[in-house]
């Protein structure tokens, strides 16, 4: 592993990272990014802002939102911020109303807010379980439902991109996340069909291990799994941001909905991730030469 897995781009660096899009791809569009002040969310806000979007970021911590707005302004990117907890449906409803009232439109919603902690399954309390499931499943549901209602009432098309993780395999050490993220992926697929008549597209970006300060929440034992993918390296927040930019725009992905797009270095087809370290039981020794 050549780079510090816990490092992050400074905002002035994010503002200069290369990308593969037309500079005005999101010109005139309004984008809402939940969890916008974090590592991945910050990169998404920056790239979409650079591509011309009017970006609205929400989060629970007003100080972090203030820092985001002020720092981005220094890079020539105007970001509006709204304090909201996606786990509270009343706050989500107020958030969507605020975006329409202050920006006059809503074209793309990026469900990025999330969080989890690693722990043996037997040690996870009901409160800890609920917190993770509410953040990673209930929250996206509240946001998607409110956004869709606003589009349907106004007879406007819309796009949703959910940030998820690799599903369909064991996620030892983070079972609450595995349950919530798998549920959110199934929910997205179902809603993409139900709301297709309203010209609402819904896609998911399944993220592998990307270099981010958020990785410090995992114990040192997890580090050996960070680059367990065919490319044998960590991803970058800009990789995720570019996937969002592609899936979210009607000019690049108008015929894409119900999709799960992996940004994981191939980890979904080969790789393993042990959030608490790999137990000795699962190490396999080579047999004797035949």
C-alpha positions in Angstrom: 0.0 0.0 0.0 1.8 3.1 -1.3 -0.4 5.9 0.2 -1.8 6.7 3.6 -5.3 5.1 3.6 -6.5 7.7 6.1 -5.5 10.8 4.1 -7.8 13.1 2.2 -7.5 15.6 -0.6 -7.6 19.2 0.6 -10.3 21.3 -1.0 -7.9 23.2 -3.2 -6.6 19.8 -4.4 -10.1 18.5 -5.1 -10.7 21.6 -7.2 -7.9 20.7 -9.5 -8.3 16.9 -9.9 -8.7 15.8 -13.5 -12.1 14.5 -14.6 -13.7 13.1 -17.8 -16.7 15.4 -18.2 -17.8 18.4 -20.2 -17.3 21.5 -17.9 -21.0 22.5 -18.2 -22.5 19.1 -17.8 -24.6 20.2 -14.8 -25.1 23.8 -15.8 -28.5 25.0 -14.5 -29.2 21.9 -12.4 -29.8 21.8 -8.7 -28.2 18.9 -6.8 -28.8 17.8 -3.2 -26.0 15.8 -1.5 -26.6 14.3 1.9 -23.6 13.9 4.2 -21.9 16.5 1.9 -19.3 17.6 4.4 -17.6 14.2 4.7 -14.8 12.7 2.6 -16.8 11.1 -0.3 -19.6 13.7 0.0 -17.1 16.5 -0.2 -15.6 15.1 -3.4 -19.1 14.7 -4.9 -20.0 18.3 -4.0 -16.8 19.6 -5.5 -17.0 17.8 -8.8 -20.7 18.6 -9.4 -20.0 22.2 -8.5 -17.1 22.3 -10.9 -19.5 20.9 -13.6 -21.9 23.8 -13.1 -24.4 22.5 -10.6 -26.1 24.5 -7.9 -25.1 22.3 -4.9 -27.0 22.0 -1.7 -25.2 19.9 1.0 -26.9 18.7 4.2 -25.5 17.2 7.3 -26.0 17.1 11.1 -23.0 19.2 12.1 -23.5 22.9 11.4 -19.8 23.7 12.0 -18.7 21.2 9.3 -21.3 22.6 6.9 -20.0 26.1 7.6 -16.5 25.0 6.9 -17.6 23.3 3.7 -19.3 26.4 2.4 -16.5 28.8 3.3 -13.7 26.6 2.0 -15.5 25.9 -1.3 -16.2 29.6 -1.7 -12.5 30.1 -1.7 -12.3 27.7 -4.7 -15.0 29.5 -6.6 -17.7 26.9 -5.8 -21.0 28.2 -4.3 -22.5 25.5 -2.0 -25.7 26.1 0.0 -26.0 24.1 3.2 -28.9 22.9 5.3 -28.6 21.2 8.7 -30.7 18.1 8.7 -30.7 14.6 10.1 -31.8 12.1 7.4 -32.9 9.7 10.2 -35.8 12.1 11.0 -38.6 12.1 8.4 -39.8 15.5 9.5 -36.4 17.0 9.0 -36.1 15.4 5.6 -39.4 16.8 4.5 -38.3 20.3 5.6 -35.0 19.8 3.8 -36.7 19.0 0.4 -39.1 21.9 0.9 -36.1 24.2 1.6 -34.3 23.1 -1.6 -37.3 23.9 -3.8 -38.0 27.2 -2.0 -34.5 28.5 -2.1 -33.2 27.0 -5.4 -36.4 26.8 -7.4 -35.6 23.3 -8.6 -34.2 19.9 -7.7 -32.7 17.7 -10.4 -30.5 15.2 -8.7 -30.4 13.7 -5.2 -27.3 12.0 -4.0 -27.9 9.8 -0.9 -24.4 9.8 0.5 -25.1 10.1 4.3 -24.2 6.9 6.1 -22.1 5.5 8.9 -21.3 2.3 10.8 -18.9 0.9 13.3 -17.1 -2.5 13.4 -18.0 -4.9 16.3 -18.5 -8.6 16.9 -22.2 -9.3 16.2 -22.8 -10.6 19.7 -21.7 -7.2 21.1 -23.9 -4.9 19.0 -26.6 -3.4 21.2 -30.1 -2.7 20.0 -29.4 1.0 20.0 -26.2 0.5 18.0 -28.0 -1.7 15.5 -30.9 0.8 15.1 -28.5 3.7 14.6 -26.8 2.1 11.7 -29.9 0.7 10.0 -31.8 4.0 10.4 -28.9 5.9 8.9 -28.2 3.6 6.0 -31.7 2.3 5.1 -34.3 4.5 6.7 -32.5 7.7 5.8 -32.2 7.0 2.1 -35.8 5.9 2.0 -37.1 9.1 3.6 -35.0 11.2 1.2 -36.0 9.2 -1.9 -39.7 9.3 -1.0 -39.8 13.0 -0.3 -37.8 13.8 -3.4 -40.1 11.6 -5.6 -43.2 13.2 -4.1 -41.9 16.6 -5.0 -41.1 15.6 -8.6 -44.4 13.9 -9.1 -46.4 16.8 -7.7 -44.6 19.2 -10.0 -44.6 16.7 -13.0 -40.8 17.0 -13.1 -38.2 14.3 -14.0 -35.6 13.5 -11.4 -32.5 11.4 -10.7 -31.3 9.7 -7.6 -27.9 8.2 -6.9 -27.4 6.2 -3.7 -24.0 5.5 -2.3 -23.9 1.9 -1.1 -21.4 -0.9 -0.5 -20.7 -4.3 -2.0 -23.6 -6.7 -1.1 -24.4 -10.3 -1.7 -21.6 -11.7 0.5 -20.6 -11.8 4.1 -19.5 -8.6 5.8 -18.1 -9.9 9.0 -17.7 -7.3 11.7 -20.4 -5.0 10.2 -23.6 -7.1 10.0 -25.8 -4.1 10.6 -24.3 -2.3 7.6 -24.6 -5.5 5.5 -28.3 -5.7 6.3 -29.0 -2.0 5.8 -27.1 -1.6 2.6 -28.5 -4.8 1.0 -32.0 -3.5 1.9 -31.2 -0.1 0.4 -30.0 -1.7 -2.8 -33.2 -3.8 -3.1 -35.3 -0.7 -2.3 -33.6 1.3 -5.0 -34.2 -1.4 -7.6 -37.9 -1.6 -6.7 -38.4 2.1 -6.7 -36.6 2.5 -10.1 -39.5 0.4 -11.6 -42.3 2.0 -9.7 -41.3 5.5 -10.4 -40.1 5.0 -14.0 -43.4 6.3 -15.4 -42.6 9.6 -13.7 -39.2 9.8 -15.4 -37.4 9.2 -12.1 -34.1 7.3 -12.5 -32.5 5.6 -9.5 -29.1 4.0 -9.4 -26.6 2.9 -6.7 -22.8 3.3 -6.6 -21.4 0.3 -4.6 -18.1 1.6 -3.1 -15.2 -0.6 -2.1 -12.4 0.6 0.2 -11.4 4.2 -0.8 -8.7 6.3 0.8 -10.5 8.5 3.4 -10.3 9.8 7.0 -13.4 7.7 7.7 -11.2 4.5 7.7 -9.8 5.5 11.1 -13.1 4.2 12.5 -11.9 0.7 11.8 -9.4 -1.2 13.9 -5.8 -1.7 12.8 -6.6 -5.4 12.1 -8.8 -4.2 9.2 -5.9 -2.7 7.3 -4.7 -5.9 5.7 -8.1 -6.1 3.9 -7.9 -2.6 2.5 -6.4 -3.6 -0.8 -8.0 -7.0 -1.2 -9.2 -6.5 -4.7 -7.9 -7.4 -8.2 -6.2 -4.1 -8.6 -4.5 -4.5 -5.2 -4.9 -0.8 -4.2 -7.4 1.5 -2.5 -9.8 3.6 -4.5 -10.1 7.4 -4.3 -13.1 9.7 -3.5 -12.7 11.2 -7.0 -13.5 7.7 -8.4 -16.8 7.7 -6.6 -17.6 11.3 -7.5 -17.1 10.6 -11.2 -19.4 7.6 -11.0 -22.1 9.8 -9.4 -21.6 12.5 -12.1 -22.0 10.0 -14.8 -25.1 8.2 -13.4 -26.8 11.4 -12.2 -26.8 13.4 -15.5 -29.5 12.7 -18.1 -27.1 13.5 -21.0 -24.7 10.7 -19.9 -27.0 8.1 -18.4 -30.5 8.7 -19.6 -31.1 5.0 -20.3 -29.6 3.8 -17.1 -31.8 3.0 -14.1 -32.1 0.3 -11.5 -28.3 -0.2 -11.8 -25.7 -1.0 -9.2 -22.4 0.4 -10.4 -19.4 -1.0 -8.6 -16.4 1.3 -7.8 -14.4 -1.2 -6.0 -11.4 -2.3 -8.0 -13.2 -5.5 -8.8 -13.6 -6.4 -5.1 -17.2 -7.6 -5.9 -15.8 -10.4 -8.0 -12.6 -11.2 -6.1 -11.6 -10.0 -2.7 -12.5 -10.1 0.9 -12.9 -7.5 3.6 -12.6 -8.3 7.3 -13.6 -5.3 9.4 -12.2 -6.8 12.6 -9.3 -8.7 11.0 -9.3 -12.2 9.6 -9.7 -14.9 12.2 -7.1 -17.7 12.2 -9.9 -20.2 11.4 -10.3 -18.8 7.9 -6.6 -19.0 6.9 -6.1 -21.9 4.6 -2.6 -23.6 4.5 -1.3 -25.1 1.3 -1.4 -28.9 1.4 1.7 -31.1 0.8 3.1 -31.3 -2.7 1.7 -34.1 -4.6 
